[in-house]
Amino acid sequence: MLSAGRHIYNLVTGFVLLYHVFGTSTLFLLVPAALTHLIMLGVRESCATLVWLVVFSTMIAWCALAGLQEQECTAALTL
């Protein structure tokens, strides 16, 4: 039960942080957030590299699809 509570807390906290940074674009980021959570659950020892690849690949694709200029995209990636 305690483990399930932690996972729910992590999911809610992650969503709130995503919403704070990205606003209404958060719905687009639910898939990478879910993938990140699943990676962290499944591969605890080496999850950092996999999570980094998922998150930054998604953010770069988001910048490209949104047509952001280089300066705007850099600002979004450094938040």
PyMOL Python script that loads the backbone (N, CA, C, O; Angstrom):
from pymol import cmd

cmd.read_pdbstr("""\
ATOM      1  N   MET A   1       0.825  -1.200   0.000  1.00  0.00           N
ATOM      2  CA  MET A   1       0.000   0.000   0.000  1.00  0.00           C
ATOM      3  C   MET A   1       0.862   1.253   0.000  1.00  0.00           C
ATOM      4  O   MET A   1       0.570   2.220  -0.704  1.00  0.00           O
ATOM      5  N   LEU A   2       1.927   1.227   0.797  1.00  0.00           N
ATOM      6  CA  LEU A   2       2.805   2.384   0.857  1.00  0.00           C
ATOM      7  C   LEU A   2       3.454   2.648  -0.500  1.00  0.00           C
ATOM      8  O   LEU A   2       3.614   3.799  -0.908  1.00  0.00           O
ATOM      9  N   SER A   3       3.822   1.577  -1.189  1.00  0.00           N
ATOM     10  CA  SER A   3       4.434   1.721  -2.506  1.00  0.00           C
ATOM     11  C   SER A   3       3.456   2.346  -3.501  1.00  0.00           C
ATOM     12  O   SER A   3       3.839   3.211  -4.290  1.00  0.00           O
ATOM     13  N   ALA A   4       2.208   1.914  -3.466  1.00  0.00           N
ATOM     14  CA  ALA A   4       1.202   2.489  -4.372  1.00  0.00           C
ATOM     15  C   ALA A   4       0.999   3.971  -4.071  1.00  0.00           C
ATOM     16  O   ALA A   4       0.826   4.771  -4.990  1.00  0.00           O
ATOM     17  N   GLY A   5       1.019   4.339  -2.804  1.00  0.00           N
ATOM     18  CA  GLY A   5       0.883   5.743  -2.422  1.00  0.00           C
ATOM     19  C   GLY A   5       2.020   6.585  -2.959  1.00  0.00           C
ATOM     20  O   GLY A   5       1.811   7.717  -3.395  1.00  0.00           O
ATOM     21  N   ARG A   6       3.220   6.038  -2.928  1.00  0.00           N
ATOM     22  CA  ARG A   6       4.376   6.757  -3.463  1.00  0.00           C
ATOM     23  C   ARG A   6       4.235   6.978  -4.961  1.00  0.00           C
ATOM     24  O   ARG A   6       4.532   8.059  -5.469  1.00  0.00           O
ATOM     25  N   HIS A   7       3.781   5.950  -5.663  1.00  0.00           N
ATOM     26  CA  HIS A   7       3.635   6.068  -7.110  1.00  0.00           C
ATOM     27  C   HIS A   7       2.577   7.095  -7.480  1.00  0.00           C
ATOM     28  O   HIS A   7       2.758   7.869  -8.419  1.00  0.00           O
ATOM     29  N   ILE A   8       1.491   7.103  -6.755  1.00  0.00           N
ATOM     30  CA  ILE A   8       0.444   8.096  -7.014  1.00  0.00           C
ATOM     31  C   ILE A   8       0.967   9.497  -6.717  1.00  0.00           C
ATOM     32  O   ILE A   8       0.728  10.429  -7.484  1.00  0.00           O
ATOM     33  N   TYR A   9       1.683   9.645  -5.601  1.00  0.00           N
ATOM     34  CA  TYR A   9       2.270  10.943  -5.238  1.00  0.00           C
ATOM     35  C   TYR A   9       3.235  11.398  -6.331  1.00  0.00           C
ATOM     36  O   TYR A   9       3.207  12.561  -6.734  1.00  0.00           O
ATOM     37  N   ASN A  10       4.093  10.486  -6.817  1.00  0.00           N
ATOM     38  CA  ASN A  10       5.052  10.828  -7.870  1.00  0.00           C
ATOM     39  C   ASN A  10       4.337  11.249  -9.147  1.00  0.00           C
ATOM     40  O   ASN A  10       4.744  12.206  -9.806  1.00  0.00           O
ATOM     41  N   LEU A  11       3.290  10.545  -9.488  1.00  0.00           N
ATOM     42  CA  LEU A  11       2.543  10.864 -10.700  1.00  0.00           C
ATOM     43  C   LEU A  11       1.886  12.238 -10.606  1.00  0.00           C
ATOM     44  O   LEU A  11       1.967  13.034 -11.541  1.00  0.00           O
ATOM     45  N   VAL A  12       1.246  12.509  -9.495  1.00  0.00           N
ATOM     46  CA  VAL A  12       0.566  13.797  -9.311  1.00  0.00           C
ATOM     47  C   VAL A  12       1.582  14.942  -9.252  1.00  0.00           C
ATOM     48  O   VAL A  12       1.386  15.983  -9.879  1.00  0.00           O
ATOM     49  N   THR A  13       2.656  14.747  -8.503  1.00  0.00           N
ATOM     50  CA  THR A  13       3.686  15.783  -8.389  1.00  0.00           C
ATOM     51  C   THR A  13       4.320  16.071  -9.750  1.00  0.00           C
ATOM     52  O   THR A  13       4.523  17.230 -10.111  1.00  0.00           O
ATOM     53  N   GLY A  14       4.631  15.015 -10.501  1.00  0.00           N
ATOM     54  CA  GLY A  14       5.206  15.198 -11.835  1.00  0.00           C
ATOM     55  C   GLY A  14       4.274  15.963 -12.759  1.00  0.00           C
ATOM     56  O   GLY A  14       4.714  16.829 -13.515  1.00  0.00           O
ATOM     57  N   PHE A  15       2.981  15.641 -12.698  1.00  0.00           N
ATOM     58  CA  PHE A  15       2.017  16.337 -13.546  1.00  0.00           C
ATOM     59  C   PHE A  15       1.930  17.820 -13.169  1.00  0.00           C
ATOM     60  O   PHE A  15       1.879  18.684 -14.045  1.00  0.00           O
ATOM     61  N   VAL A  16       1.913  18.108 -11.875  1.00  0.00           N
ATOM     62  CA  VAL A  16       1.838  19.506 -11.432  1.00  0.00           C
ATOM     63  C   VAL A  16       3.068  20.282 -11.899  1.00  0.00           C
ATOM     64  O   VAL A  16       2.948  21.421 -12.349  1.00  0.00           O
ATOM     65  N   LEU A  17       4.247  19.673 -11.794  1.00  0.00           N
ATOM     66  CA  LEU A  17       5.461  20.348 -12.255  1.00  0.00           C
ATOM     67  C   LEU A  17       5.431  20.570 -13.762  1.00  0.00           C
ATOM     68  O   LEU A  17       5.816  21.637 -14.241  1.00  0.00           O
ATOM     69  N   LEU A  18       4.976  19.569 -14.513  1.00  0.00           N
ATOM     70  CA  LEU A  18       4.859  19.730 -15.960  1.00  0.00           C
ATOM     71  C   LEU A  18       3.873  20.831 -16.315  1.00  0.00           C
ATOM     72  O   LEU A  18       4.134  21.642 -17.203  1.00  0.00           O
ATOM     73  N   TYR A  19       2.745  20.858 -15.624  1.00  0.00           N
ATOM     74  CA  TYR A  19       1.737  21.877 -15.912  1.00  0.00           C
ATOM     75  C   TYR A  19       2.266  23.271 -15.593  1.00  0.00           C
ATOM     76  O   TYR A  19       1.988  24.226 -16.317  1.00  0.00           O
ATOM     77  N   HIS A  20       3.032  23.385 -14.504  1.00  0.00           N
ATOM     78  CA  HIS A  20       3.591  24.680 -14.122  1.00  0.00           C
ATOM     79  C   HIS A  20       4.540  25.199 -15.208  1.00  0.00           C
ATOM     80  O   HIS A  20       4.538  26.392 -15.510  1.00  0.00           O
ATOM     81  N   VAL A  21       5.338  24.325 -15.787  1.00  0.00           N
ATOM     82  CA  VAL A  21       6.312  24.742 -16.786  1.00  0.00           C
ATOM     83  C   VAL A  21       5.674  24.917 -18.162  1.00  0.00           C
ATOM     84  O   VAL A  21       5.956  25.898 -18.850  1.00  0.00           O
ATOM     85  N   PHE A  22       4.821  23.982 -18.571  1.00  0.00           N
ATOM     86  CA  PHE A  22       4.347  23.961 -19.947  1.00  0.00           C
ATOM     87  C   PHE A  22       2.895  24.388 -20.129  1.00  0.00           C
ATOM     88  O   PHE A  22       2.443  24.531 -21.265  1.00  0.00           O
ATOM     89  N   GLY A  23       2.158  24.594 -19.053  1.00  0.00           N
ATOM     90  CA  GLY A  23       0.770  25.041 -19.163  1.00  0.00           C
ATOM     91  C   GLY A  23      -0.106  24.055 -19.907  1.00  0.00           C
ATOM     92  O   GLY A  23      -0.133  22.867 -19.584  1.00  0.00           O
ATOM     93  N   THR A  24      -0.825  24.548 -20.906  1.00  0.00           N
ATOM     94  CA  THR A  24      -1.773  23.691 -21.624  1.00  0.00           C
ATOM     95  C   THR A  24      -1.092  22.651 -22.500  1.00  0.00           C
ATOM     96  O   THR A  24      -1.760  21.736 -22.982  1.00  0.00           O
ATOM     97  N   SER A  25       0.196  22.758 -22.720  1.00  0.00           N
ATOM     98  CA  SER A  25       0.913  21.753 -23.497  1.00  0.00           C
ATOM     99  C   SER A  25       1.177  20.498 -22.674  1.00  0.00           C
ATOM    100  O   SER A  25       1.781  19.542 -23.162  1.00  0.00           O
ATOM    101  N   THR A  26       0.728  20.506 -21.442  1.00  0.00           N
ATOM    102  CA  THR A  26       0.961  19.376 -20.554  1.00  0.00           C
ATOM    103  C   THR A  26       0.368  18.087 -21.096  1.00  0.00           C
ATOM    104  O   THR A  26       0.953  17.019 -20.917  1.00  0.00           O
ATOM    105  N   LEU A  27      -0.772  18.166 -21.751  1.00  0.00           N
ATOM    106  CA  LEU A  27      -1.394  16.959 -22.280  1.00  0.00           C
ATOM    107  C   LEU A  27      -0.483  16.258 -23.273  1.00  0.00           C
ATOM    108  O   LEU A  27      -0.472  15.029 -23.350  1.00  0.00           O
ATOM    109  N   PHE A  28       0.281  17.035 -24.035  1.00  0.00           N
ATOM    110  CA  PHE A  28       1.246  16.463 -24.963  1.00  0.00           C
ATOM    111  C   PHE A  28       2.348  15.723 -24.207  1.00  0.00           C
ATOM    112  O   PHE A  28       2.908  14.751 -24.713  1.00  0.00           O
ATOM    113  N   LEU A  29       2.654  16.182 -23.005  1.00  0.00           N
ATOM    114  CA  LEU A  29       3.756  15.611 -22.240  1.00  0.00           C
ATOM    115  C   LEU A  29       3.347  14.468 -21.313  1.00  0.00           C
ATOM    116  O   LEU A  29       4.192  13.917 -20.609  1.00  0.00           O
ATOM    117  N   LEU A  30       2.079  14.109 -21.303  1.00  0.00           N
ATOM    118  CA  LEU A  30       1.645  12.999 -20.459  1.00  0.00           C
ATOM    119  C   LEU A  30       2.256  11.671 -20.898  1.00  0.00           C
ATOM    120  O   LEU A  30       2.580  10.834 -20.056  1.00  0.00           O
ATOM    121  N   VAL A  31       2.414  11.473 -22.185  1.00  0.00           N
ATOM    122  CA  VAL A  31       3.002  10.220 -22.681  1.00  0.00           C
ATOM    123  C   VAL A  31       4.460  10.094 -22.242  1.00  0.00           C
ATOM    124  O   VAL A  31       4.827   9.051 -21.700  1.00  0.00           O
ATOM    125  N   PRO A  32       5.320  11.116 -22.452  1.00  0.00           N
ATOM    126  CA  PRO A  32       6.697  10.979 -21.968  1.00  0.00           C
ATOM    127  C   PRO A  32       6.773  10.835 -20.443  1.00  0.00           C
ATOM    128  O   PRO A  32       7.639  10.131 -19.924  1.00  0.00           O
ATOM    129  N   ALA A  33       5.863  11.504 -19.734  1.00  0.00           N
ATOM    130  CA  ALA A  33       5.861  11.373 -18.275  1.00  0.00           C
ATOM    131  C   ALA A  33       5.511   9.949 -17.868  1.00  0.00           C
ATOM    132  O   ALA A  33       6.124   9.392 -16.958  1.00  0.00           O
ATOM    133  N   ALA A  34       4.536   9.364 -18.533  1.00  0.00           N
ATOM    134  CA  ALA A  34       4.164   7.981 -18.233  1.00  0.00           C
ATOM    135  C   ALA A  34       5.295   7.024 -18.593  1.00  0.00           C
ATOM    136  O   ALA A  34       5.581   6.090 -17.843  1.00  0.00           O
ATOM    137  N   LEU A  35       5.944   7.252 -19.744  1.00  0.00           N
ATOM    138  CA  LEU A  35       7.090   6.422 -20.118  1.00  0.00           C
ATOM    139  C   LEU A  35       8.226   6.540 -19.111  1.00  0.00           C
ATOM    140  O   LEU A  35       8.862   5.545 -18.763  1.00  0.00           O
ATOM    141  N   THR A  36       8.476   7.756 -18.647  1.00  0.00           N
ATOM    142  CA  THR A  36       9.511   7.968 -17.645  1.00  0.00           C
ATOM    143  C   THR A  36       9.199   7.192 -16.379  1.00  0.00           C
ATOM    144  O   THR A  36      10.076   6.549 -15.803  1.00  0.00           O
ATOM    145  N   HIS A  37       7.960   7.253 -15.952  1.00  0.00           N
ATOM    146  CA  HIS A  37       7.566   6.547 -14.735  1.00  0.00           C
ATOM    147  C   HIS A  37       7.714   5.037 -14.917  1.00  0.00           C
ATOM    148  O   HIS A  37       8.207   4.355 -14.019  1.00  0.00           O
ATOM    149  N   LEU A  38       7.299   4.514 -16.054  1.00  0.00           N
ATOM    150  CA  LEU A  38       7.433   3.086 -16.314  1.00  0.00           C
ATOM    151  C   LEU A  38       8.896   2.657 -16.383  1.00  0.00           C
ATOM    152  O   LEU A  38       9.256   1.592 -15.882  1.00  0.00           O
ATOM    153  N   ILE A  39       9.735   3.476 -16.998  1.00  0.00           N
ATOM    154  CA  ILE A  39      11.172   3.175 -17.047  1.00  0.00           C
ATOM    155  C   ILE A  39      11.747   3.133 -15.643  1.00  0.00           C
ATOM    156  O   ILE A  39      12.521   2.237 -15.307  1.00  0.00           O
ATOM    157  N   MET A  40      11.363   4.113 -14.818  1.00  0.00           N
ATOM    158  CA  MET A  40      11.879   4.151 -13.448  1.00  0.00           C
ATOM    159  C   MET A  40      11.400   2.956 -12.633  1.00  0.00           C
ATOM    160  O   MET A  40      12.126   2.473 -11.764  1.00  0.00           O
ATOM    161  N   LEU A  41      10.195   2.474 -12.899  1.00  0.00           N
ATOM    162  CA  LEU A  41       9.696   1.295 -12.206  1.00  0.00           C
ATOM    163  C   LEU A  41      10.391   0.025 -12.676  1.00  0.00           C
ATOM    164  O   LEU A  41      10.694  -0.855 -11.871  1.00  0.00           O
ATOM    165  N   GLY A  42      10.644  -0.071 -13.973  1.00  0.00           N
ATOM    166  CA  GLY A  42      11.180  -1.300 -14.539  1.00  0.00           C
ATOM    167  C   GLY A  42      12.678  -1.453 -14.494  1.00  0.00           C
ATOM    168  O   GLY A  42      13.173  -2.569 -14.342  1.00  0.00           O
ATOM    169  N   VAL A  43      13.420  -0.365 -14.620  1.00  0.00           N
ATOM    170  CA  VAL A  43      14.877  -0.438 -14.719  1.00  0.00           C
ATOM    171  C   VAL A  43      15.488   0.539 -13.725  1.00  0.00           C
ATOM    172  O   VAL A  43      16.045   1.562 -14.122  1.00  0.00           O
ATOM    173  N   ARG A  44      15.390   0.239 -12.474  1.00  0.00           N
ATOM    174  CA  ARG A  44      15.854   1.170 -11.441  1.00  0.00           C
ATOM    175  C   ARG A  44      17.350   1.485 -11.530  1.00  0.00           C
ATOM    176  O   ARG A  44      17.760   2.631 -11.348  1.00  0.00           O
ATOM    177  N   GLU A  45      18.157   0.464 -11.809  1.00  0.00           N
ATOM    178  CA  GLU A  45      19.615   0.643 -11.756  1.00  0.00           C
ATOM    179  C   GLU A  45      20.141   1.597 -12.827  1.00  0.00           C
ATOM    180  O   GLU A  45      21.047   2.390 -12.570  1.00  0.00           O
ATOM    181  N   SER A  46      19.576   1.516 -14.009  1.00  0.00           N
ATOM    182  CA  SER A  46      20.117   2.331 -15.109  1.00  0.00           C
ATOM    183  C   SER A  46      19.028   3.162 -15.780  1.00  0.00           C
ATOM    184  O   SER A  46      19.009   3.298 -17.004  1.00  0.00           O
ATOM    185  N   CYS A  47      18.135   3.709 -14.989  1.00  0.00           N
ATOM    186  CA  CYS A  47      17.019   4.446 -15.581  1.00  0.00           C
ATOM    187  C   CYS A  47      17.407   5.853 -16.029  1.00  0.00           C
ATOM    188  O   CYS A  47      16.729   6.428 -16.880  1.00  0.00           O
ATOM    189  N   ALA A  48      18.457   6.408 -15.491  1.00  0.00           N
ATOM    190  CA  ALA A  48      18.791   7.809 -15.786  1.00  0.00           C
ATOM    191  C   ALA A  48      19.034   8.044 -17.275  1.00  0.00           C
ATOM    192  O   ALA A  48      18.515   9.009 -17.837  1.00  0.00           O
ATOM    193  N   THR A  49      19.804   7.192 -17.912  1.00  0.00           N
ATOM    194  CA  THR A  49      20.111   7.372 -19.333  1.00  0.00           C
ATOM    195  C   THR A  49      18.866   7.207 -20.182  1.00  0.00           C
ATOM    196  O   THR A  49      18.633   7.990 -21.103  1.00  0.00           O
ATOM    197  N   LEU A  50      18.068   6.199 -19.883  1.00  0.00           N
ATOM    198  CA  LEU A  50      16.844   5.978 -20.653  1.00  0.00           C
ATOM    199  C   LEU A  50      15.860   7.131 -20.480  1.00  0.00           C
ATOM    200  O   LEU A  50      15.248   7.585 -21.447  1.00  0.00           O
ATOM    201  N   VAL A  51      15.714   7.596 -19.254  1.00  0.00           N
ATOM    202  CA  VAL A  51      14.801   8.722 -18.995  1.00  0.00           C
ATOM    203  C   VAL A  51      15.297   9.970 -19.711  1.00  0.00           C
ATOM    204  O   VAL A  51      14.503  10.701 -20.303  1.00  0.00           O
ATOM    205  N   TRP A  52      16.578  10.216 -19.665  1.00  0.00           N
ATOM    206  CA  TRP A  52      17.148  11.380 -20.338  1.00  0.00           C
ATOM    207  C   TRP A  52      16.851  11.318 -21.837  1.00  0.00           C
ATOM    208  O   TRP A  52      16.456  12.320 -22.433  1.00  0.00           O
ATOM    209  N   LEU A  53      17.039  10.153 -22.445  1.00  0.00           N
ATOM    210  CA  LEU A  53      16.774  10.009 -23.875  1.00  0.00           C
ATOM    211  C   LEU A  53      15.308  10.264 -24.197  1.00  0.00           C
ATOM    212  O   LEU A  53      15.002  10.949 -25.173  1.00  0.00           O
ATOM    213  N   VAL A  54      14.410   9.729 -23.401  1.00  0.00           N
ATOM    214  CA  VAL A  54      12.976   9.910 -23.645  1.00  0.00           C
ATOM    215  C   VAL A  54      12.590  11.379 -23.485  1.00  0.00           C
ATOM    216  O   VAL A  54      11.930  11.945 -24.356  1.00  0.00           O
ATOM    217  N   VAL A  55      12.995  11.991 -22.389  1.00  0.00           N
ATOM    218  CA  VAL A  55      12.568  13.358 -22.087  1.00  0.00           C
ATOM    219  C   VAL A  55      13.153  14.366 -23.073  1.00  0.00           C
ATOM    220  O   VAL A  55      12.414  15.188 -23.615  1.00  0.00           O
ATOM    221  N   PHE A  56      14.441  14.322 -23.313  1.00  0.00           N
ATOM    222  CA  PHE A  56      15.037  15.318 -24.200  1.00  0.00           C
ATOM    223  C   PHE A  56      14.664  15.101 -25.657  1.00  0.00           C
ATOM    224  O   PHE A  56      14.534  16.064 -26.413  1.00  0.00           O
ATOM    225  N   SER A  57      14.488  13.849 -26.060  1.00  0.00           N
ATOM    226  CA  SER A  57      14.013  13.608 -27.428  1.00  0.00           C
ATOM    227  C   SER A  57      12.629  14.208 -27.617  1.00  0.00           C
ATOM    228  O   SER A  57      12.340  14.812 -28.650  1.00  0.00           O
ATOM    229  N   THR A  58      11.773  14.038 -26.610  1.00  0.00           N
ATOM    230  CA  THR A  58      10.425  14.589 -26.681  1.00  0.00           C
ATOM    231  C   THR A  58      10.460  16.111 -26.697  1.00  0.00           C
ATOM    232  O   THR A  58       9.731  16.737 -27.467  1.00  0.00           O
ATOM    233  N   MET A  59      11.294  16.711 -25.864  1.00  0.00           N
ATOM    234  CA  MET A  59      11.345  18.171 -25.810  1.00  0.00           C
ATOM    235  C   MET A  59      11.896  18.762 -27.105  1.00  0.00           C
ATOM    236  O   MET A  59      11.418  19.798 -27.566  1.00  0.00           O
ATOM    237  N   ILE A  60      12.885  18.119 -27.686  1.00  0.00           N
ATOM    238  CA  ILE A  60      13.434  18.609 -28.950  1.00  0.00           C
ATOM    239  C   ILE A  60      12.388  18.484 -30.051  1.00  0.00           C
ATOM    240  O   ILE A  60      12.227  19.390 -30.869  1.00  0.00           O
ATOM    241  N   ALA A  61      11.677  17.357 -30.068  1.00  0.00           N
ATOM    242  CA  ALA A  61      10.615  17.184 -31.065  1.00  0.00           C
ATOM    243  C   ALA A  61       9.519  18.219 -30.854  1.00  0.00           C
ATOM    244  O   ALA A  61       8.985  18.761 -31.821  1.00  0.00           O
ATOM    245  N   TRP A  62       9.180  18.496 -29.605  1.00  0.00           N
ATOM    246  CA  TRP A  62       8.151  19.498 -29.301  1.00  0.00           C
ATOM    247  C   TRP A  62       8.568  20.871 -29.823  1.00  0.00           C
ATOM    248  O   TRP A  62       7.758  21.592 -30.405  1.00  0.00           O
ATOM    249  N   CYS A  63       9.822  21.225 -29.613  1.00  0.00           N
ATOM    250  CA  CYS A  63      10.318  22.515 -30.115  1.00  0.00           C
ATOM    251  C   CYS A  63      10.246  22.567 -31.637  1.00  0.00           C
ATOM    252  O   CYS A  63       9.857  23.583 -32.213  1.00  0.00           O
ATOM    253  N   ALA A  64      10.619  21.481 -32.275  1.00  0.00           N
ATOM    254  CA  ALA A  64      10.607  21.445 -33.739  1.00  0.00           C
ATOM    255  C   ALA A  64       9.176  21.527 -34.276  1.00  0.00           C
ATOM    256  O   ALA A  64       8.909  22.259 -35.228  1.00  0.00           O
ATOM    257  N   LEU A  65       8.267  20.782 -33.669  1.00  0.00           N
ATOM    258  CA  LEU A  65       6.883  20.785 -34.134  1.00  0.00           C
ATOM    259  C   LEU A  65       6.179  22.112 -33.855  1.00  0.00           C
ATOM    260  O   LEU A  65       5.311  22.535 -34.620  1.00  0.00           O
ATOM    261  N   ALA A  66       6.554  22.761 -32.764  1.00  0.00           N
ATOM    262  CA  ALA A  66       5.930  24.031 -32.416  1.00  0.00           C
ATOM    263  C   ALA A  66       6.497  25.179 -33.225  1.00  0.00           C
ATOM    264  O   ALA A  66       5.942  26.278 -33.219  1.00  0.00           O
ATOM    265  N   GLY A  67       7.599  24.936 -33.923  1.00  0.00           N
ATOM    266  CA  GLY A  67       8.208  25.984 -34.735  1.00  0.00           C
ATOM    267  C   GLY A  67       8.878  27.061 -33.902  1.00  0.00           C
ATOM    268  O   GLY A  67       8.948  28.219 -34.315  1.00  0.00           O
ATOM    269  N   LEU A  68       9.368  26.685 -32.733  1.00  0.00           N
ATOM    270  CA  LEU A  68      10.023  27.661 -31.868  1.00  0.00           C
ATOM    271  C   LEU A  68      11.373  28.069 -32.445  1.00  0.00           C
ATOM    272  O   LEU A  68      12.066  27.262 -33.064  1.00  0.00           O
ATOM    273  N   GLN A  69      11.729  29.306 -32.237  1.00  0.00           N
ATOM    274  CA  GLN A  69      13.041  29.783 -32.634  1.00  0.00           C
ATOM    275  C   GLN A  69      14.090  29.181 -31.699  1.00  0.00           C
ATOM    276  O   GLN A  69      13.750  28.683 -30.626  1.00  0.00           O
ATOM    277  N   GLU A  70      15.346  29.224 -32.097  1.00  0.00           N
ATOM    278  CA  GLU A  70      16.418  28.596 -31.314  1.00  0.00           C
ATOM    279  C   GLU A  70      16.476  29.142 -29.886  1.00  0.00           C
ATOM    280  O   GLU A  70      16.653  28.378 -28.938  1.00  0.00           O
ATOM    281  N   GLN A  71      16.329  30.446 -29.732  1.00  0.00           N
ATOM    282  CA  GLN A  71      16.399  31.049 -28.398  1.00  0.00           C
ATOM    283  C   GLN A  71      15.235  30.592 -27.527  1.00  0.00           C
ATOM    284  O   GLN A  71      15.434  30.288 -26.351  1.00  0.00           O
ATOM    285  N   GLU A  72      14.029  30.537 -28.077  1.00  0.00           N
ATOM    286  CA  GLU A  72      12.860  30.080 -27.311  1.00  0.00           C
ATOM    287  C   GLU A  72      13.007  28.624 -26.923  1.00  0.00           C
ATOM    288  O   GLU A  72      12.682  28.241 -25.799  1.00  0.00           O
ATOM    289  N   CYS A  73      13.496  27.809 -27.846  1.00  0.00           N
ATOM    290  CA  CYS A  73      13.653  26.372 -27.591  1.00  0.00           C
ATOM    291  C   CYS A  73      14.724  26.157 -26.526  1.00  0.00           C
ATOM    292  O   CYS A  73      14.548  25.311 -25.650  1.00  0.00           O
ATOM    293  N   THR A  74      15.804  26.884 -26.578  1.00  0.00           N
ATOM    294  CA  THR A  74      16.868  26.767 -25.570  1.00  0.00           C
ATOM    295  C   THR A  74      16.325  27.143 -24.206  1.00  0.00           C
ATOM    296  O   THR A  74      16.639  26.481 -23.216  1.00  0.00           O
ATOM    297  N   ALA A  75      15.517  28.191 -24.131  1.00  0.00           N
ATOM    298  CA  ALA A  75      14.924  28.599 -22.856  1.00  0.00           C
ATOM    299  C   ALA A  75      13.999  27.510 -22.328  1.00  0.00           C
ATOM    300  O   ALA A  75      13.989  27.239 -21.128  1.00  0.00           O
ATOM    301  N   ALA A  76      13.227  26.886 -23.202  1.00  0.00           N
ATOM    302  CA  ALA A  76      12.314  25.821 -22.774  1.00  0.00           C
ATOM    303  C   ALA A  76      13.088  24.601 -22.294  1.00  0.00           C
ATOM    304  O   ALA A  76      12.664  23.941 -21.345  1.00  0.00           O
ATOM    305  N   LEU A  77      14.200  24.291 -22.920  1.00  0.00           N
ATOM    306  CA  LEU A  77      14.992  23.110 -22.537  1.00  0.00           C
ATOM    307  C   LEU A  77      15.762  23.322 -21.239  1.00  0.00           C
ATOM    308  O   LEU A  77      16.131  22.351 -20.578  1.00  0.00           O
ATOM    309  N   THR A  78      16.007  24.566 -20.865  1.00  0.00           N
ATOM    310  CA  THR A  78      16.792  24.808 -19.648  1.00  0.00           C
ATOM    311  C   THR A  78      15.944  25.058 -18.416  1.00  0.00           C
ATOM    312  O   THR A  78      16.490  25.310 -17.342  1.00  0.00           O
ATOM    313  N   LEU A  79      14.627  24.995 -18.537  1.00  0.00           N
ATOM    314  CA  LEU A  79      13.761  25.195 -17.379  1.00  0.00           C
ATOM    315  C   LEU A  79      13.845  24.057 -16.419  1.00  0.00           C
ATOM    316  O   LEU A  79      13.175  24.070 -15.386  1.00  0.00           O
TER     317      LEU A  79
END
""", "prot")
cmd.dss("prot")
cmd.show_as("cartoon", "prot")
cmd.util.cbc("prot")
cmd.orient("prot")
